[in-house]
Every structure is written in C-alpha cells, then in structure tokens.
Amino acid sequence: MPSIVSITGKFETTSQSWFGQTQSSESEGVGSGIIIGKKDGKILIATNNHVVVDAKSLSVGFVDGKSASATIRGTDSDADLAVVEVNTKDMKASTLKKIAVITLGDSSKLKTGERAIAIGNALGYGQSVTGGYISALNRQVQLTDKTMTLIQTDAAINPGNSGGALLNSKGELIGINTVKYSSEDVEGMGYAIPINTAKPIINKLIKNEATSESEQAYLGVSGQTIDSSMASQFDMPSGVYVQQVIKSSPAQKAGISAGDVIVSIDGSSVSTMDGLKEKISNLKAGKKVKIVVKRQNQMGTYEKKTLTVTLGKKSDAPSTSSNSGSSNSNNSGNSNNSGSSNSYNNNYNNESSDSQYYSYGQ
C-alpha cells in the first residue's frame, strides 16, 4: 500500500560489566508508519511514540523498497503517538510518484462486526496485510503507566506492526495499531488508537516547532504517576500527583498545590510524569497554559479546577527542579524487557531482544 511505510530506529543501550566498566552497544528496532501529509517539502508520517522515542537515528522505508533518513517532528507519550518527517530532497523522484497520503475514515461511525484490515511492517519483513473484524469499541486497556481507550480487533497485529494502519472495508484509516494482548489462553486481541482520537493530537504535533533549550519552559513541580490501579487502590484520580511545588515557581504563582493531581494541560490529557515533562519541554517560556488539576476538598472528594499558568524559563529554574520527581511510568523506548506471559504488548520488533514483543513490562 503506497501510504504505509516501515520505520527502522537505531538505539544505544548501556550496561555495566562485572568490573564496573560501562559498556554501550547499538541495537535496531522496527515499526510501521502511515503517510498522513505533505507540507513544505516534507513527507509527514504518523506512528507510535514507542517506535521512535530515544532513537539515535531513524530510517523510513517506502512501498518501492527505497528508504530515506527521517527526523522526529513531535511526540506525545501519553497518547503513544508521534509524527516523523522525511525531506523530499532526500527521496528519489520515482519514490515520490509511488507514495500517497492515506485517506482518513471516521472511527465514531464504526460498528462491532465490521470488517477490519491491519497493514504494517510485521517482523520487519516489509508490508503484510491481515484481516478480521471490529471486535469491540471503546475498550479500556490498562497498560503499565496509563489507561487507553482503544478499538479491539481480531485482525492479527504482529511484532513490527506498531504505528501501522487499521483500515475499514473502503481502505480508509480508522485506527493506528499499537498493542495486543499476549497470553497462552488468548488469541486475536489486538488494539488500535481510534483515528478520531489521534487526529487532533497528530495535527498538534504537525504544527509543533522545535523549542531551543534556551527557550524551553519550566513549571516547577515534582510528581508521581498515578495509574488506574493506584487510583483505584487509594481512591484518587489518575494523572500526575504533585508531591512538591517549587517555591516562587510558575506553578506556585498559579496556585498549584502539593496533593493536586494534574490531569491535562491546554486540553491535552496528562497521565504520566514523563508525559507532563515532555509537554512542558515542547513549550516556550512565557506561554500561558491552562492546567486542569483535581484537588481534594474537605469532604474527601476531588474537584476539578482550571488554573492559568505563565510558564517560566527552564534556565532560570533552581537546580532542584532539574530532578522533576520520581515516576512510576516506564520509559516507552527501546527496551529489551519482555512482559509476562499474560500482558499487553506493543507490537514493536526489537531484533536485539529475546522477545519478539516490546512490552510495557506488565
């Protein structure tokens, strides 16, 4: 299919020898992507964040077998989405004639039992197609560090398919393949991010402009990820629990308090501390943002409050702010940790791993 690409990333991993020496090695991982636009001499490709995060370099393979280097335009770890771009000057004219921008469907109109087609770079072998049905809609899937609302399908989603396309019978994009349920007792449970959920996030990432380190913003909190299991255990909201607010920081000036749970920033949901840090790092100092927190009242219930924060400059932050607190979330990068035999797995094929699945570690 001319709209589907393979994505190959090179990653550096470090380990410590028995003698205390640090050793580094290079590994390779493969995933899939979808051509979603052409703009200003760039081919824009949507994929999963876990396919590209922490990559030293990226290469995109097109339908004609030719490849070109790519760079990350923007990422959203909470949504597990990313946009990478390829400069058309780095592509052959023959390749440009053969590729195409995907046609978007409407995931809100899907019905259980409809046909579904999954396309991606399974096992890194190149494009493969599997078929099935829409098994369920609005499935709440609990991953290690967040809960996602996804489309369930029995179309086989294999390692290397992360970031690939879930299509309807018209060939329209209705979802972005991301995880599958891995168990000896379960077959045919794959999941995709609904395109109606992904579209506004992808549009924001496309508009994303790189923020220089000198312009990067600063909020001034340390916090901890509260996933759905912790939220249920402690009867509190999911999000980022604020453990400490730095004195005289933008957060303190805006009224954010220790004990608040941050759930969104400028309309974009926040489910992990890593996700919050990522969103802040992509913003410029001086920008005003609306941060939604849930705050416990005297009755013990949580009330939603919207606070306007004028972000400070990261370079002006006190040294203690460089450590933004612990996080319960695992980095969704190039990991060799395989999940248990009964877990949700990202379908990202890391050839250096003993496991064919990239797992959040559940």
N, C-alpha and C positions, 0 to 999 in steps of 0.2 A: 504494500500500500504506500503510495507516494508521500503520505502525511506522517508516517511513523519512522522513527529513527532509533538507532542504538546509541547508547552513551557509555563510554569507557572512561573510567577515572583511575588515576594513579595516586596512591596514598602512601604516606610514610608512617611506619609503625616503629616504636622504640621499645626496647626491652633491656633488662639488666641481667648481666651474666652472674655466675656464682661468685666471681671475683669483684663484683661491684662496678664493673665497667658497663657503660651504656652503649648499646648496640642499636643501630637503625637498619631497617630493611624496607624495601619497596614492594607493595602489593598492588594488585589490579582488581577492580570490580566493574561489573557491567550491569546496566539497566536499560530502560527504554525511555523514549520521549515522544512528544506529539508536536508537530509544527502548527502553531496557533496564530502566526502572523509574520508579516514582513514590514519593517519600518526602518527608515534612514539607513539603508544599506545593510541591515541586519536581518537574519532569519531568527525568529523568536520561537523557542521550544519550551513547552511545559513538561515538567517531570515531578518526581517526588523529591523533597528535601533530602531524605536519607540516601538518595542515589548520588548526590553531588557534594554534600557537606564535607568539609575538611579535605577535599581533593586538591592535590598539588597541581594537577593538570587534568583537562577534560578533552576528549575527542568525540565527535559525533559522526556516526556512520549513516549514510543516506541509502535510499532504495536502490541506487545503481551500484552500490558497493564502494563508492568513493567516500572519503572521510575528510574532516577538517577540524582544526582546533576550535574550542569553544571556551567561553568565559561565563561566570555566573552574573546574571543581571540583578537578581533578588531572590531571597528565600524567606519562607515563613515556616519555622519548625513546628509551631503549634498546629498548623493546618497540614503539615507534611507536604508542602508544595514549594516549587522553585521554578524560576524561569532562567534558562541559559540562552546565550546568543552566539551566533556564528556570523562573522563578517563575510558578506557575499564576495568580497575581493579574494577571499581565501578558498573560494569554491570554483569548480570548473563550470564553464558555460553549459556544458551538456547536463550537468547535475541540476543546475538551476531550472532547466527546462522540464526535468522529470519529477521534481518535487511539487507538492501542493499544500495549501493551507487546509486544515481539517474543517469540516462543516459541523457547527455546534448544534446539538439537539436540545431538548427541554426535559430535564430529569424530573420535573414536577408532574409531568404527564405520564410517567411510567406506571405500568400496572404489573402486579405479580403474574408470572406466567408468560410474559412477552419474551420473544427471542432476544438473546444477547450474544455478542461476539467479542472475544478478547484477542487483541493483537499486541505482540511485543517481541522483545529480543530474548526469547526463552533460552536459558542456559548459555547465552552469549553466542548461539549458533546463527543468529540472524532472525529475520521475521518469521513468526509462526502464528497460525490462526487456530483458535479453539472456539467451539460453540456451545451454547447452553441456553439457560433461561434466567430471567429475573426471579430469584428465589424469594426475596423479601426486600422491603423498603424500610428506610429509617432505622436500620439496625444499630443499637448502641453497642459499640465494640470497645471493650476495656483493654487498652494497651498498658504498658508499664507506667508511663508518665502522663497519660491522658485518655479521655474517652472521646471517640469519634463516631459521628452518625454517618453510616455508610450504606451503600447498595450491596446486597448479598446476591451472588450469582454462583451457579454450578459450572459455568464455563471455566475450564482449567486455567488457573493463573499460576504459572510456574516460576521458579527462580530466574531472574533476569527480566521478568515482566513488569517490575515496579516502574511506574511512570508511563506505562503503556495505555492503550485505549480500550475502553469498553464501549462498544457500538450497539446501536439498535438495528433493526432489520433494514432501515433506509441507509445505513452507513454513516449515521450521524453520531457524533461524540456525546455520550450520556454519562460517562464516568472516567476517572483516572485510576487505574489499578494500583493497589497499594499493599494489601496484606491478605493472607489466607490463614485459615485455622488448620493447624498441624496437629494431628493426633492419629494414633493407630486405629482408633474407633470411628473416625470421621473422614468422609470423602466429600469433595465437591462443595466446599465452603470458602469461596473467595470473596473479597470485598473491594469496592471501588468508591472513591470520593465522588459524590454526585456533581455533575458539571455545573449545576446551578449554585452549588456551594463554592465550587472552585473558581468560577468565572470572575466575581468581583475581587477576589484575592489575587488572581493572576493579573487582572487589569492594574491593580495597585503595584504589583511587582514590575510590570512593564514600564510604568511611569517612574519607577524608582531610579533616583540618581545617586551615584556613589557619593558618600559623605566622607570628606577627608578627615583624618584623625584629629586635626586641629579644630574642626567644626563639629565633631561628634558631641551629642547631647549627654546630659547627666541628670539622673533623677534623685538619687540619694537614699536608697533603701537597701537593706539586706533582707533576704526572704527565703522561703522554702516552698517547694512544690507540694500542693495538696491534691492528690489524685482522688478518684472517686471512691476507692476502697478506704483511704484515710478519712475522706469526708464523711463516709457512712459510719466509720468507727467512732469518730469524735463529734458527729452531728454538727458539721460545719460545711460551708460551701467549698466546692472545688475551685482551684485557682492558685494564686501565689500569696501565701501567708506572710505578712510583713512582720519580721522579727525585730527589726531595728530601723529607725528613721534617723538619718544623719543630721546633726544639729545645723541649723541655718541652711539646710539643703532646699532645693526647689520643692521636694516632697513635703517637708515640714511646713514651708511657707504656704503651701496649697491646702494644708490641713490633713494630710495623710498621717495616720497614727499607727503605732505598733499594735498588732492584733487585727488590723484590717486585712481583708482578703481581696487582692486585686483581680478583677475578672475580665477587664477589657481596657484597651487604650485606643482612642479615636475610632471606636466602632469595630475594632479588630479584637477578637477574643484572645484572652491570655490564660493558658492552662499550666504553663511551666515557668520556672525561674529563668531557664535558658531562653525560652521564647520571649520573656519580658526584656531580658538583656539585649537580645537580638533586635527587637523592635526599637528600643531606645538608641542602640548604636547606629541605626539607619536614619535617625532623625538629626536635624541640625539644632545646635544650641540657639536658644531664643524662641523656638517654636512653642506655641501654646497648644496643648493637647488636653482632651477630656479623658480623664481616667475614672473608670467606674469601680468602686470598691463595695464590698459588703461588710457592714460593721455591726457588731453585736450590741443590742440595746439592753436595757435593764431587765427586760423580760427573758433575756437569753436567746432571743431570735435575731436573725440577721436582716438588716435593712440595707437597701441599695442606695448609695449616694454617688452623685457625679461631681467630680472636682476638676477644676481647671488648673492645670499646672503649666507654668512657664519654665521650660527646661533650661538648665544651666549648661555651662561648658565643661566637658569632661576633664580638660586640662586644668581647670580651676578647682576640681574636687579634691578633698583631703585624701591623703594616702590610704586611709582606712577604707575608702569607698572602692578601692580597686578590687577588693575581695567582696563581691556582691552577695555573700552569704552562701550557705550550703544549698544544694538542690537534690531532691530525691529523683530527678529525672535522669535517665541515661542519655548520653550523647548519641544521637541517631546517625553516627558517622560510620566509617569503615571499620566495623568491629568484627572480631573473629569469635565472639561469644555466641554459641548456638543456644536456642531456647530448650526448654524441657520438651518431652515427647508430646505434651498436651499444651500447645501455646499458639498465639497468633504470631505469624512470621511475616516480615517484609520480604517481598519476592525480589531480592536484590542479590545477584550472584557474585559472591566474592571468591574468586578462584583460589585465593590463598587459604581459605577457611576449610576446616574439616567438615563443616556442614554446608549443604547446598543452599540453606536459607539464611538470610540475615535477620536476626531476631532482636526484639526489644529486650529479651532476656527474661521473659516470664516463665 
